Amino acid sequence: MSGDDDLTLIPRAVRDKLDRVGIKIHLKQWELFTLDERRALVAGACDSPAEIDRYRTDLADLVRRRTGREPERLTR
């Protein structure tokens, strides 16, 4: 990866956070996000219960804005 601008694929850090918040993102959805939105998802805090709730809410809002659809929930 050449710096943080190479976010064409979903980074491991984001995949781990997606697991934590229980939302599934497909590559086609990821590609609809701007570079700044992708960077924010990489950098976003997602450890404490409050951070997890905030990340989940922000991610769901982003998915709705960019795709016009509800985010897909992970089945466990």
Secondary structure as UniProt FT lines:
FT   HELIX           3..5
FT   HELIX           12..21
FT   STRAND          23..24
FT   HELIX           27..30
FT   TURN            31..32
FT   HELIX           35..43
FT   HELIX           49..67
FT   STRAND          72..73
//
